[in-house]
Amino acid sequence: MVKSSLSQLSCLALLSLAGCFVNTQRLLTPMPADISPLPGGSLEQHPPGPEEVVVMRHADPVQLRPAGSSFGHPMPFYSKQTRANAGAWVFSGHGGRAEILWASGGSALLHGKTTVVVGSPSRGEPAFLLKELERLTLNFGSEGGARLMGGALLEALGGPFVIERRSVELMRIRNRSKVNGTLRFRDAVINLDPGSVVDVPILPMGAEPIPADPDLRDLPGEEFSISVRGAVDVEETPEGTSFTGRGEHEIQGPGLRLQLGLGERALLSGLDKIGQAPSAPAEEPEPVEEPVVVDEDEFSEVEEPEVVEVPEVVDAPEVVDEPEVVDEPEVVEEPEVVEEPETTNTPEEAPEPR
């Protein structure tokens, strides 16, 4: 009986203690993860590749994040050059300058707050993947081009091409080389001639090149490029280009996506004038006032004005020059006469005594 009562008391004590919970942690508890395990993030987007580049530090601050690593380390002054594989991140801070060198001669010079990821051409990536921009100078080799911020693709064979950040939503590309470059921006292909300058917007939706649809056919002879796909009739008229829907179709152009119902008709006019400079308006001639016609009778009645004799001009008297005033000669004072001293007779010498 005693043992049973003790066991009951111990059970009651344990139950009472189980209801009491004391948390001694003073700081916030760790936040639980909504997704476990966490995704790889940039490690999955840019895995290590077989290509190898040389990273050089020219001015602090510069950091290098090796391929496959989740953190980076600064490059010290005593280690200004190192090798890195494709997938590595190169960070340049404010006032910093770093350079990425490929074996084929391609290079990327980072100025200021700029971030570049080394691409892997073996995976179909460009040589340089731009993540953050202040100023960047690119020289392209045989390894490929560069993917700019937003996804636009810049391709060339040579350099330099200078890319600068103009504002939050705008960057500028300058072709300072002697070769042509190509910029693929969504469905547009822009040729960059030597010396040309292009301002490219940074779109939130992205600017990746849109692959060409094999079913699209371009209409020839139009300055404003138009492509059609599907069952649609195209007819050239004096007013413009006429489209008539016959089934599933689509009409595409820069800023244009058009679908017509069965039998519906659309007319696009003025396409030949797009891209041409507007002609200056013709200047109207200034109005010329007509001369006043005077009747002969009125002209005969007008008395002629009397002729007033002009008085003779009297010559002004000649001005006689005044005689020059001659300065009087200065009076020279006569020198004073100095009296000669009186001559005194010297006494005769007395004869010496014998």
Buried (B, 14 or more C-beta within 10 A) or exposed (E): EEEEEEEEEEEEEEEEEEEEEEEEEEEEEEEEEEEEEEEEEBBEEBBBBEBBBBBBBBEBBBBBBBBEBEEBEBBEEEEEEBEBBBBBBBBBBEEBBBBBBBEEEBBBBBBBBBBBBBBBBEEEBBBBBBBBBBBBBBBBBEBBBBBBBBBBBBBBBBBBBBBBBEEEEEBBBBBEBEBBBEBBBBBEEBEBEEEBEBEBEBBEEEBBBEEEEEEEEEBEEBEBEBBBBBEBEEEEEEEBBBBBBEEEBBBBBEEEEBEBEEEEEBEBEEBEEEEEEEEEEEEEEEEEEEEEEEEEEEEEEEEEEEEEEEEEEEEEEEEEEEEEEEEEEEEEEEEEEEEEEEEEEEEEEEEEEE
